[in-house]
Structure formats: C-alpha cells, structure tokens
C-alpha cells in the first residue's frame, strides 16, 4: 500500500482492516508518529518492505518496534528521519538479518552502525548513505568488504569524510556494483575514479553531479570500460565538453537517460552527436547549457521524447 500523507488515525484504522500487508510506503507522511507506526507494524508482522522517508517525527522507538515485529523485513527507507540514531538501526540489523536494502540518507548514523549492519546483513545489495555527515571511509569499507552482493551504493553529498580510500575499496570489492551515486563527492581524484570504472564494468547507472574534478580525459577512460551504461548524470560538471559527449555517443550505445544540466562548455556539436548515435535515448536534460542554439534543440526535439532545456 502507498499511504502517502496518511496520519496516525488513518494508520490505526488500516491496522484494524489490513493485517497481511507486505509492502507499506509512508513516505512524506509528516504527521505520522511512533504511535501510528507501532499500530501498523504490530498488525502486519509479515511486512517485508517499509518506507518512512521524510517522516520527521519518528524516533528510535518506531524502528525498535519494527525490529521486534517484522523479522521478514528486507527493505527499509528512513531517509531524512533526523531523530534516528545508531541504536535502533543496529538493533534492526540484529533482528532483520535478511535485510537487502537500507536507505538512511540524511540520518545521523555513524561508522559503528554500518559496521554492525555489515556483520549482520551480508546479503545487503542496496545502501543509500547520502549526506550522512558522520560516516567516513571506514564505515563504507566495512560494507564493501562484507556485503559481496552490493549492487547499489549512494554516497552523495558526503564530501568531507569520503575520500579516494572509498573508491579504492570499491575498485577492490565492487565487482557486482551496477549503480553508483557520487553527487558532490569533492574529495575524489580522477585517478581513483578511473580505477573504479575499470573494475566496475557492470555499471548501468552513474550519478556524478557536481563532481568538478571530472574532465574529458576521465570520461574517455570511463567509456572504454563502462559500455553498458544506461543512465548518466553529469549535472554541473563544468569541465565536460563536446569531447566527452562524442565519446559517450560512440561507446555507450545503451544510454537512455542523460542529464547535462549546467554543463557550461557543451555545444551543438556534442548534443547532435548524442542524439544521432544513441538509439535508446529517451530523456535528455539540457537546462542551463548556454552554448546550445535553437537549431540544436530543434534537432533534439525530433529524436528525443523527453527533453528539458533552458
């Protein structure tokens, strides 16, 4: 059930009528409290997937209740639940050892929590720790070392504590990774990133928004190995030029979604190369690309169904 915008009263009624829920999405239900979560999880002990992202009133009590009542849980999204701490998520990992997806972005979680999760949940395949300011290379390393099935990793906006050390661990232990989000990871170097692209050849989705260390040489190297890419976000990568776009057009034929918002150096030449070569391209974002002319945008419009420009 997708119960977006529901409150505690609605959840209590739902708990009385629906005791066999397997998937529950309470994302952005800002009025839900621990009482509402307690009511629904105690009646739906077979729950396997729970999303409570942006439910800012929830505390550790909610996650403790989930731990005690939902042993079959495999996916939990608590993004932007600022009141959660290591204590409840550590307890969850001890009781829900079959967890495969954990999204804890914008939470005050530390390396110690990730280390316990890595030990208790070896089948974890999706981890989002975006903007978790207390997490460092050490915490990420524990996940990469012990969770061999990891396929999706988002460490977006962790620009202070995540460095090339994490990239080196990904290169060594991330052979099965298909999706990476490095938005605004400013501490990375091109050398370490190129090593990742050489080793993670299964990548299909890559987000590099606001990575100003990225340049044409890096993209050229990446396209030698990551030829299976389907989605690529280069938003506000200010060193990217037409050279990169031509390489992508020629070497990454499966690309269907490309975001070039704020790429100030690209021009008509690169964009036209993309649309002429990429037969699978469906979505192209070109907002704030000042060098593009109307002629190029008209050409794009003929080929691509979803275009955002200017």
C-alpha positions in Angstrom: 0.0 0.0 0.0 1.1 3.5 -0.8 -0.3 5.5 2.1 1.3 8.9 1.4 0.1 11.8 3.5 -1.7 9.5 6.0 -1.6 10.2 9.7 -1.7 8.1 12.9 -5.5 7.8 12.9 -5.5 6.5 9.3 -2.8 4.0 10.2 -4.7 2.8 13.2 -7.8 2.1 11.0 -5.6 0.5 8.4 -4.0 -1.8 11.0 -7.5 -3.0 12.0 -8.5 -3.9 8.5 -5.3 -4.9 6.8 -3.2 -7.4 8.8 -1.5 -9.0 5.8 0.4 -6.0 4.4 3.7 -6.9 2.8 4.8 -3.5 1.4 4.0 -0.2 3.0 5.0 3.3 1.8 4.5 6.1 4.2 7.0 8.4 2.5 6.4 12.1 3.3 3.7 11.4 5.9 5.0 14.2 8.1 2.2 13.7 10.7 2.9 10.1 11.4 4.4 9.4 14.8 5.7 6.4 16.7 2.2 5.5 17.7 1.0 5.2 14.1 4.0 3.1 13.1 3.6 0.9 16.2 -0.1 0.2 15.3 0.5 -0.8 11.7 3.6 -3.0 12.2 2.2 -4.9 15.2 -0.7 -5.9 13.0 1.4 -6.6 9.9 4.1 -8.9 11.1 4.7 -10.2 7.5 5.9 -6.8 6.3 8.9 -7.1 4.0 9.3 -3.5 2.8 8.8 -0.3 4.7 9.3 3.3 3.5 9.0 6.1 6.1 11.2 8.6 4.3 10.7 12.2 5.4 8.6 11.2 8.4 10.5 13.6 10.7 8.5 12.9 13.8 9.6 9.3 14.1 12.2 8.3 16.7 14.2 5.2 17.5 11.0 3.8 19.1 9.5 3.2 15.7 12.5 1.3 14.4 12.7 -0.7 17.6 9.0 -1.7 17.1 9.7 -2.7 13.5 12.6 -4.8 14.7 10.5 -6.7 17.2 7.5 -7.3 15.0 8.8 -7.7 11.4 11.5 -10.3 11.2 10.9 -10.8 7.4 11.8 -7.2 6.6 14.1 -6.9 3.6 13.9 -3.2 2.8 13.8 -0.1 4.9 13.9 3.6 3.8 14.2 6.1 6.7 15.7 8.9 4.6 15.5 12.3 6.4 14.3 10.8 9.7 16.6 13.0 11.7 15.7 11.7 15.1 17.0 8.2 14.5 20.3 7.0 15.9 22.7 4.1 15.7 20.9 2.3 18.5 17.7 1.5 16.6 19.3 0.6 13.3 21.8 -1.6 15.0 19.0 -3.4 16.7 17.2 -3.7 13.4 20.1 -5.4 11.7 20.4 -7.9 14.5 16.8 -9.0 14.2 16.2 -8.5 10.5 19.2 -10.3 9.1 17.6 -10.8 5.7 17.8 -7.1 5.0 18.8 -6.4 1.4 18.0 -2.7 1.1 18.8 0.1 3.6 18.3 3.8 2.8 19.4 6.0 5.6 20.3 9.2 3.8 20.3 12.5 5.9 20.3 10.5 9.2 22.9 11.0 12.0 24.3 7.5 11.6 28.0 6.7 12.4 30.6 4.2 11.2 29.8 1.9 14.2 26.3 1.4 12.9 27.5 0.5 9.4 30.0 -2.0 10.8 27.2 -3.8 12.7 24.9 -3.8 9.7 27.7 -5.3 7.6 28.2 -8.1 10.1 24.6 -8.9 10.5 23.2 -8.4 6.9 25.7 -10.0 4.5 23.0 -10.1 1.7 22.7 -6.3 1.6 22.5 -5.2 -2.1 21.4 -1.6 -1.8 22.7 1.1 0.5 22.0 4.8 0.5 24.0 6.9 3.0 23.7 10.2 1.2 24.5 13.2 3.3 25.3 11.1 6.4 27.9 13.5 7.7 29.2 11.2 10.5 30.1 8.4 8.1 33.7 8.0 6.9 35.7 5.8 4.7 36.0 3.3 7.5 32.2 2.7 7.7 31.8 2.3 3.9 34.8 -0.1 3.8 33.0 -2.4 6.3 30.0 -2.7 3.9 32.1 -3.2 0.8 34.3 -5.8 2.5 31.5 -7.9 4.0 28.5 -7.4 1.7 29.6 -9.1 -1.5 26.2 -8.8 -3.2 26.1 -5.0 -3.0 24.9 -3.6 -6.4 23.7 -0.1 -5.5 25.6 2.4 -3.4 24.8 6.1 -2.9 27.3 8.2 -1.0 26.1 11.5 -2.4 27.0 14.8 -0.6 29.4 13.1 1.8 32.1 15.5 0.5 34.0 15.9 3.8 34.6 12.4 5.1 34.6 10.2 2.0 37.8 10.1 0.0 39.8 8.1 -2.5 40.1 5.4 0.1 36.4 4.5 -0.5 37.0 4.5 -4.3 39.9 2.1 -3.8 37.7 -0.2 -1.8 35.0 -0.1 -4.5 37.6 -1.0 -7.1 38.7 -4.0 -5.0 35.3 -5.2 -3.7 32.7 -3.7 -6.0 32.7 -6.1 -9.0 28.9 -6.6 -8.7 28.0 -2.9 -8.4 25.6 -1.7 -11.1 24.6 1.7 -9.7 26.8 4.5 -8.0 25.8 7.9 -6.9 28.8 10.2 -6.2 27.0 13.6 -6.3 29.2 16.3 -4.9 31.9 14.0 -3.6 34.6 16.7 -3.9 37.4 14.7 -2.3 37.8 12.2 -5.1 40.6 12.3 -7.7 40.4 11.3 -11.3 43.0 8.5 -10.9 40.9 6.8 -8.2 37.7 7.2 -10.1 39.2 5.7 -13.3 40.2 2.7 -11.3 36.6 2.2 -10.3 35.4 2.4 -13.9 38.0 -0.2 -14.9 36.9 -2.7 -12.3 33.1 -2.0 -12.1 32.3 -2.9 -15.7 28.7 -3.9 -14.8 27.7 -0.3 -14.1 24.4 0.7 -15.7 23.7 3.9 -13.6 26.2 6.5 -12.6 25.5 9.9 -11.0 28.4 12.3 -11.0 26.6 15.6 -10.5 28.7 18.5 -9.1 31.9 16.4 -9.4 34.1 19.3 -10.6 37.2 17.1 -10.7 35.7 15.2 -13.6 37.1 16.1 -17.1 37.1 14.9 -20.7 40.1 12.6 -20.2 38.3 10.8 -17.3 35.1 10.3 -19.3 37.1 9.0 -22.2 38.8 6.4 -20.0 35.4 5.5 -18.4 33.8 4.8 -21.8 36.5 2.2 -22.5 35.1 0.0 -19.7 31.6 1.1 -18.8 30.0 0.5 -22.1 26.7 -0.9 -20.6 25.7 2.5 -19.0 22.0 3.2 -19.3 21.7 6.3 -17.1 24.3 9.0 -16.6 24.1 12.3 -14.7 26.8 14.9 -15.3 24.9 17.9 -13.9 27.1 20.9 -13.3 30.3 19.1 -14.2 31.9 22.3 -15.5 34.9 20.7 -17.3 32.9 18.5 -19.5 32.9 19.5 -23.2 31.8 18.1 -26.5 34.7 15.7 -26.5 33.0 13.8 -23.7 29.7 13.7 -25.4 31.2 12.3 -28.6 32.9 9.6 -26.6 29.7 8.7 -24.9 27.8 8.7 -28.2 30.3 6.3 -29.8 31.0 3.9 -26.9 27.9 3.8 -24.7 25.1 2.7 -27.1 22.7 1.7 -24.3 22.3 5.1 -22.7 18.7 6.1 -22.3 18.9 8.9 -19.8 21.5 11.7 -19.8 21.5 14.7 -17.5 23.7 17.6 -18.7 22.2 20.4 -16.6 24.6 23.2 -16.1 27.4 21.8 -18.3 28.6 25.2 -19.5 31.1 24.0 -22.1 29.0 21.7 -24.2 27.7 22.9 -27.6 25.5 21.9 -30.5 28.2 19.5 -31.8 28.2 17.3 -28.8 24.5 17.2 -28.4 23.8 16.4 -32.1 26.4 13.5 -31.8 24.4 12.1 -28.9 21.0 12.1 -30.5 22.3 10.7 -33.8 24.2 7.8 -32.2 22.1 6.9 -29.2 19.1 5.0 -30.5 17.8 4.2 -27.0 18.0 7.8 -25.7 14.6 8.7 -24.1 15.4 11.5 -21.6 17.9 14.4 -22.1 18.2 17.3 -19.6 19.9 20.4 -21.0 18.8 23.1 -18.6 21.3 26.0 -18.3 23.5 25.0 -21.2 24.1 28.5 -22.6 26.1 27.4 -25.7 23.2 25.5 -27.3 21.4 27.1 -30.1 17.7 26.8 -31.1 18.8 24.8 -34.2 20.4 22.1 -32.0 17.4 22.0 -29.7 15.0 21.6 -32.6 17.1 18.6 -33.8 17.0 17.1 -30.3 13.2 17.5 -30.2 12.9 15.4 -33.4 14.7 12.4 -31.8 14.0 12.5 -28.1 10.6 12.2 -26.3 11.6 13.9 -23.0 13.7 17.0 -23.3 14.3 19.7 -20.7 16.1 22.7 -21.9 16.7 26.3 -20.8 
